[in-house]
């Protein structure tokens, strides 16, 4: 079994703020729980699975769960690694740690809206605003950035 990398809430927020090409995947069995406890611009695991054939294998994908027990997210990330994704990562502590860090939840990407290929923001009107990703985000530098952030700790 391949072990997925882990990232903390603050490190993930820095990556998202840095406009890195990060795809957030919520691992929830209950879609209504996902709607109330999702991280902005994330998609459900089943949507990720249907999009896998169209994604690049060096896409940074961060899986997270609703609670602090991130075992479901770890299993999903390990499956992605086994299927050839090089940068599958787990948000340590899931949404609980995300909220403890003072970060907002509750605004997923609508199922009818394509998942962003880069970090975008959603305003309170529900309209998506996307900003151009950095050129470095189109390469595997996202994983190098992840390692640099970890080294800073």
Secondary structure, DSSP 8 states (H G I E B T S, - for coil): ----EEE-HHHHHHHHHTT--EEEEE--S-HHHHHHH--TT-EEHHHHHHHGGGS-TT-EEEEE-SSS--HHHHHHHHHHHHTT-SEEEEETTHHHHHHHTT--------TTS---SS-EEE-TTS-EEE----GGGGTTHHHHHHHHHHHH-
